[in-house]
């Protein structure tokens, strides 16, 4: 059964077997699996998991986990009154109350924490003793921020900020044990740091109140990165921003300029950049082990979140939500029809107005956006290319000394929603970048594939070697092939006879002795440069985002890019996608 035949059968809802057949026969596997844990307050309108075995097998390409916590009043407006701002601090203690022992412990640690002074005070201006602890703040601690926070055991986490405290408390508890139920030392250490840190909902209030901060880590949805990083750097704070660095090309350029102007230490959170394997890849490529590289192929199984679907909207009178034609032709949405119904109440402890941040569109809260799934929505994320490109495009961009592409073109499955105003990114896309020659190094064609699409298999690759479908990079040189996994892991050479030559390549790239996060901390203390500073990260981010600009411009429409002018020269419309409109007060 093809997608076209399904689309032509509007009178029937898709059953589990039809979905499985469609996914099996279509080139891009498309499905959404939904947990059945949804707020009971939705007046019995619960989302149920489909239990048919065929559907279970089908629901593997994309998992959308919808867990709605306790709910408060419906909040569809975006209040900006002083009274609303005053109420923001009331969101801090929610969802999970501290026990009496927690309260006593927290009081004691707060008293001790008050004695910690910023490093610049200890020895006067310019003093940089490596033994000092940094005063850190973390903005966004409900997901990746918590993972990062667990690496800062040696430092003082003075303040934390999040717009949804209900989920934050839950995440802290989840990290106390591993998958087998065993205690996690890092998780317990983070919990103690969490209890003693001052808590904020508005990052601006944090920066205004915490004058003694040395550094800030930002791990929020993508659309918030640039505004927060700009404010932190201009306040004189060292800054670590999770990948991708920014939401637009303009923002990437702006953050690089601000970092240079302020002189703060910066790092983008693409942890593989600090890995030993990534540095080995650089050394092999630059030593010419596989010869001149003219072609690179990069692929990932992402997205593992919803894409290719419309915005949530109330059901129309008499609408059968299982009818396939009501959804974009690129999505098997009947599996998730109920969850797309608009009208979800706001979870307790959620400041949705702050979550929207610079977004000019008035978007009501919906669990299909938050948590985690924001990556696939145009208003909040930058798709699989922006999300995983920092872990994959990074290595050839770095090893080959690439600069900016001169042309980019992209094709994809359908967008979620109207082409001129899509709600979500396509389920799968391809992008082709042309990079110019650099000195004696030839021009490079770089190809990106996501959503389950794979590169063509080169004839030089042995028959018993599989391309890792979860993701990888393949350098094609005139002497051989180098392949590695996501984050630069497990590099391999073909033919395997090249391994002997590679073993003789000297170590020219410095190895990072600690984690990517602590590499940044060390640089902050020593006024050094971190592994992936904004000067480099901004250029890498710009390259990734140019693929999205090309896709927004039109299917297969090649754009010509003048990097010096930061401008597309042959399609004027494309330049609108290099930047964005900002809500007042959130500009970059």
ZIJORA-V964487 format. One record per backbone hydrogen bond with DSSP energy under -1.0 kcal/mol. NH is the residue of the N-H (numbers start at 1). CO is the residue of the C=O. Records with the same first field share a line. If there is no record, write none. Layout:
NH->CO / CO
This chain:
6->2
7->3
8->4
9->6
12->9
19->15
20->16
21->17
22->18
23->19
24->20
25->21
26->22
38->36
42->39
45->42
46->44
56->52
57->53
58->54
59->55
60->58
63->304
64->33
72->346
85->81
86->82
87->83
90->87
91->88
92->89
94->92
96->94
103->99
104->100
105->101
106->102
107->103
108->104
109->105
110->106
111->107
112->108
113->109
114->110
115->112
116->113
121->118
127->124
132->129
136->156
137->215
138->159
139->217
140->161
147->143
148->144
149->145
150->146
151->148
152->149
155->152
156->134
158->136 / 156
159->136
160->198
161->138
162->200
165->349
168->164
169->165
170->166
171->167
172->168
173->169
174->170
175->171
176->173
178->182
181->178
184->176
188->184
189->185
190->186
191->187
192->188
193->189
194->190
195->191
196->192
197->193
198->158
200->160
206->202
207->203
208->204
209->205
210->206
211->209
213->210
214->135
215->135
216->238
217->137
218->240
219->139
223->380
224->221
225->222
228->224
229->225
230->226
231->227
232->228
233->229
234->230
236->233
237->232
238->214
239->265
240->216
241->267
242->218
250->578
252->248
253->249
254->250
255->251
256->252
257->253
258->254
259->255
260->256
261->257
262->258
263->259
267->239
268->532
269->241
270->268
273->270
274->271
275->272
279->275
280->276
281->277
282->278
283->279
284->280
285->281
286->282
287->283
288->285
289->284
291->288
294->476
295->476
296->445
297->474
298->447
299->472
300->449
301->470
308->425
313->340
319->316
323->320
326->323
327->324
331->328
333->331
336->333
341->338
348->70
350->347
351->163
355->351
356->352
357->353
359->356
363->361
369->366
370->366
373->371
375->372
376->373
377->374
378->423
380->377
381->377
383->375
386->382
387->383
388->384
389->385
391->388
393->389
394->389
397->393
398->394
399->395
400->396
402->397
406->434
407->434
408->559
409->432
411->430
413->428
416->424
417->415
423->416
424->416
425->376
430->411
431->448
432->409
433->446
434->407
435->444
438->441
441->438
444->435
445->294
446->433
447->296
448->431
449->298
450->429
451->302
452->300
453->450
461->458
465->462
471->468
472->299
473->484
474->297
475->482
476->295
477->480
478->292
479->290
480->290
481->494
482->475
483->492
484->473
485->489
487->391
488->485
489->486
492->483
494->481
498->495
499->496
502->498
503->499
504->501
505->502
519->515
520->516
521->517
522->518
523->519
524->520
525->521
526->522
528->523
537->533
538->534
540->536
541->537
542->538
543->539
544->540
545->541
546->542
547->544
549->545
550->546
551->547
552->548
553->549
554->550
556->410
557->554
559->408
561->406
562->567
567->562
569->560
574->571
575->572
576->573
577->574
578->575
583->358
586->583
